[in-house]
Amino acid sequence: MNRSQVISYRIFNTGRFRDYFELTKPKVVALILLTAVVGMVLPNHALPDPALFLTTLSGIALLAGAAAAVNHVVDSQIDAKMARTYHRPVVKGRVSARQALSFAGLIGISGFAILWFMVNQLTAWLTLASLVGYAFVYTMYLKRATPQNIVIGGLAGAMPPLLGWSAVSNTIDPNALLLVLIIFTWTPPHFWALAIHRKTDYAKAKIPMLPITHGVEFTKTMILLYCIILTIVCILPWLSGLFGNLYAAASLVLNLQFVCYAVRLKWFDRPGLAFKTFKFSIWHLMLLFIIMLADTNF
């Protein structure tokens, strides 16, 4: 058997499929695919050809999963010190670093090939750039170098709507960039709320998250500021005519809820509220993009 066949055999025939599946961070990938679907629907206000739809999502999912697997390997020593991540497959030795990287290489190359040959080269390069940005620039450097790690590195995670849009149109459209800007602005308050909740773990792992370097109160202020900015940014697609009044009203309600969480966290904090804010932020983004779909006439 060649190398790829050996890797496939180990994944599917040794009872460790769940561990390899966990390496891809499937919940994160699911949210990525939702935002990519919105990007695919909007250019023509219609679902694309089924073959293009499936190949695009497959390619993006495989490259996103590859980036996640690389993250598992690079962060394994950090993950071992944190309650949220100490049970991950590479940390526990259920999957070796070499196996995880081979798996990442296999699905990453497959995803890139699918996008290159079955979608278009622009989408292939943009998706690869997102992988490099997350798995290498953010994970290997920014995460350990600066408390602004998630602000700068958040651009890689904000790309999926543009990937979906470019898959259909083979262009980089300004409206697609507005959707990228929404996720880019959403990312810091999302992660900073978790960083407050897991401050002790991040300190133990020596990761310079904002609550550690600048204090919890400053971080709460920044969360509130970014939530206000996010509310303003979410108005832009309505002003540009990309969405209608349904989106404007529903997104405003969601964003005001996020602002309320930030206000409570800043001035009326109580145990567990930071984590509740983090969990709400996930629902916020998911519902926001579902609203975008609902507002699109297709």
C-alpha positions in Angstrom: 0.0 0.0 0.0 1.2 3.6 -0.7 1.4 6.1 2.1 -2.1 7.6 1.7 -3.6 4.1 1.7 -1.7 3.3 5.0 -3.0 6.5 6.6 -6.6 5.8 5.4 -6.3 2.2 6.8 -5.1 3.4 10.2 -7.9 6.0 10.4 -10.8 3.7 9.4 -9.7 0.3 10.6 -8.3 0.8 14.1 -11.3 2.1 15.9 -9.8 5.7 16.1 -12.1 7.4 13.6 -13.6 9.5 16.4 -10.1 10.7 17.4 -9.3 11.8 13.8 -12.7 13.3 13.4 -12.1 15.3 16.6 -8.8 16.6 15.1 -10.8 18.5 12.5 -12.8 20.5 15.1 -16.1 19.6 13.5 -18.2 22.1 15.4 -16.0 24.9 14.2 -16.0 23.6 10.7 -19.8 23.4 10.7 -20.0 27.1 11.5 -17.4 27.8 8.8 -19.6 26.0 6.3 -22.7 27.8 7.3 -21.0 31.2 6.6 -19.6 29.9 3.4 -23.1 28.8 2.2 -24.3 32.3 2.8 -21.5 33.6 0.6 -22.5 31.1 -2.1 -26.2 32.0 -2.2 -25.8 35.8 -2.2 -24.2 36.5 -5.6 -27.2 35.2 -7.6 -29.8 35.0 -4.8 -30.0 31.3 -5.5 -28.3 28.0 -4.5 -25.5 27.2 -7.0 -25.3 24.1 -9.1 -25.4 21.1 -6.7 -22.1 19.8 -8.0 -20.4 23.2 -7.3 -22.2 23.5 -4.0 -20.9 20.1 -2.8 -17.4 20.4 -4.1 -17.0 23.9 -2.6 -18.1 22.8 0.8 -16.0 19.6 0.7 -12.9 21.5 -0.3 -13.4 24.2 2.4 -14.2 21.6 5.0 -11.1 19.5 4.2 -8.8 22.5 4.3 -10.4 23.8 7.5 -10.0 20.4 9.1 -6.4 20.2 8.0 -5.7 23.6 9.7 -7.4 22.3 12.9 -5.3 19.2 12.9 -2.1 21.2 12.6 -3.4 23.3 15.5 -3.8 20.2 17.6 -0.2 19.3 17.1 1.3 22.7 17.5 -0.7 23.5 20.6 -0.4 20.0 22.2 1.9 21.2 25.1 -0.4 24.2 25.7 -3.5 22.0 25.5 -2.1 19.6 28.1 -2.2 22.5 30.7 -5.7 23.6 30.1 -8.9 22.0 31.5 -10.8 22.7 28.2 -8.3 20.8 26.0 -6.2 18.4 28.1 -8.3 15.4 26.7 -7.6 16.1 23.0 -6.3 13.1 21.0 -2.7 14.3 20.4 -2.3 15.4 24.1 -3.5 11.9 25.3 -1.4 10.1 22.7 -4.3 8.4 21.1 -3.0 10.0 17.8 0.7 10.8 17.5 1.9 14.1 16.2 3.3 12.4 13.1 -0.1 10.7 12.4 -2.0 14.0 12.9 0.3 15.9 10.6 0.1 13.1 7.9 -3.7 13.2 8.3 -3.6 17.0 7.9 -1.5 16.8 4.8 -3.8 14.2 3.3 -7.0 16.0 3.8 -5.4 19.4 3.1 -4.0 18.4 -0.3 -7.3 16.7 -1.1 -9.3 19.8 -0.3 -7.0 22.1 -2.3 -7.2 19.7 -5.3 -11.0 19.7 -5.1 -11.1 23.5 -5.1 -8.4 23.9 -7.8 -9.8 21.4 -10.3 -13.6 21.4 -9.5 -14.3 25.0 -8.3 -11.7 27.7 -9.3 -8.2 28.6 -8.6 -9.1 31.9 -6.8 -11.1 30.0 -4.2 -8.4 27.4 -3.9 -5.7 30.0 -3.1 -7.9 32.0 -0.8 -8.8 28.9 1.2 -5.2 27.8 1.4 -4.3 31.3 2.6 -6.9 30.9 5.4 -5.3 27.6 6.4 -1.8 29.1 6.5 -3.1 32.2 8.4 -4.7 30.1 11.1 -2.5 27.0 11.4 0.9 28.8 11.0 0.7 32.6 11.4 -1.8 32.6 14.2 -1.1 29.3 16.0 2.7 29.3 15.7 3.4 33.0 16.1 0.7 35.4 17.0 -0.9 33.3 19.7 2.3 33.3 21.7 3.6 36.8 20.7 0.9 39.4 21.4 -2.3 40.0 23.4 -3.7 41.2 20.1 -3.3 37.7 18.7 -7.0 37.1 18.1 -7.6 40.5 16.6 -4.9 40.1 14.0 -5.3 36.3 13.5 -9.1 36.6 13.3 -8.9 37.5 9.7 -8.1 33.9 8.7 -11.3 32.7 10.5 -13.4 35.4 8.9 -12.7 34.3 5.3 -15.4 31.6 4.7 -18.1 34.0 3.3 -15.6 35.3 0.8 -14.6 31.7 -0.1 -18.3 30.8 -0.8 -18.8 34.0 -2.8 -15.6 33.5 -4.9 -16.5 29.9 -5.6 -19.7 31.1 -7.4 -18.5 34.3 -8.9 -14.7 33.8 -9.2 -14.3 37.4 -7.9 -13.6 39.2 -4.7 -16.7 41.3 -4.2 -17.0 44.3 -1.8 -20.2 42.9 -0.4 -18.4 39.6 0.4 -15.8 41.7 2.3 -18.6 43.2 4.4 -19.4 39.7 5.6 -15.8 39.0 6.3 -15.7 42.3 8.3 -18.6 41.1 10.4 -16.9 37.9 11.5 -13.6 39.8 11.9 -15.3 42.2 14.4 -17.2 39.4 16.1 -14.1 37.3 16.8 -12.4 39.4 19.6 -15.3 39.6 22.0 -16.1 36.0 21.3 -12.6 34.8 22.3 -12.0 37.4 25.0 -15.1 36.2 26.9 -13.6 32.7 26.9 -10.2 34.1 27.9 -11.8 35.7 31.0 -13.5 32.4 31.9 -10.2 30.5 31.3 -7.8 33.1 32.6 -6.0 30.7 35.0 -5.5 28.1 32.3 -4.1 30.7 29.8 -1.8 32.0 32.5 -0.6 28.5 33.3 0.1 27.9 29.6 1.9 31.3 29.3 -0.4 32.5 26.5 -0.5 36.4 26.5 -4.3 36.7 26.3 -5.7 40.2 27.0 -7.1 39.4 30.5 -3.6 38.3 31.6 -1.6 41.1 30.0 -4.0 44.0 30.5 -6.3 42.8 33.3 -9.9 41.5 33.3 -11.6 44.9 33.7 -9.8 46.3 30.6 -10.8 43.1 28.7 -14.4 43.7 29.7 -14.2 47.2 28.4 -12.8 46.0 25.1 -15.5 43.4 24.8 -18.2 46.1 25.2 -16.4 48.3 22.7 -16.2 45.6 20.1 -19.8 44.6 20.6 -20.8 48.2 19.8 -18.6 48.3 16.8 -20.1 45.0 15.7 -23.6 46.5 15.9 -22.5 49.3 13.6 -20.6 47.0 11.2 -23.7 44.7 10.9 -25.7 47.7 9.6 -23.4 48.1 6.6 -24.7 45.2 4.5 -28.2 46.7 4.9 -27.0 50.1 3.9 -25.3 48.6 0.8 -28.6 47.0 -0.2 -27.3 43.4 0.2 -30.0 42.7 2.7 -33.5 44.0 3.5 -35.4 45.1 6.5 -35.8 41.6 8.0 -32.0 41.3 8.3 -31.7 44.9 9.7 -34.3 44.3 12.4 -33.2 40.8 13.4 -29.5 41.6 13.4 -30.1 44.7 15.5 -31.9 42.5 18.1 -29.1 40.0 18.2 -26.4 42.7 18.5 -28.2 44.5 21.2 -28.4 41.2 23.1 -24.7 40.9 22.7 -24.2 44.5 24.0 -26.4 43.6 27.0 -24.2 40.6 27.8 -21.1 42.9 27.5 -22.7 45.5 29.8 -23.6 42.9 32.4 -20.1 41.5 32.2 -18.6 44.9 32.7 -20.7 46.3 35.5 -22.8 43.4 36.8 -20.5 40.5 36.6 -21.2 37.2 38.4 -19.6 33.7 38.3 -20.1 32.0 35.0 -21.3 35.1 33.1 -18.2 35.3 30.9 -18.7 31.7 29.7 -22.4 32.4 29.1 -21.3 35.4 27.0 -19.0 33.2 25.1 -21.7 30.6 24.4 -24.2 33.3 23.4 -21.6 34.7 20.9 -21.6 31.3 19.1 -25.4 31.4 18.8 -25.2 35.0 17.8 -23.1 34.3 14.7 -25.0 31.2 13.7 -28.4 33.0 13.9 -27.0 36.1 12.2 -26.0 34.1 9.1 -29.2 32.1 9.2 -31.1 35.4 9.1 -29.0 36.4 6.1 -30.3 33.3 4.3 -33.8 33.9 5.4 -33.6 37.5 4.1 -32.3 36.4 0.7 -34.9 35.9 -2.0 -34.0 32.5 -3.5 
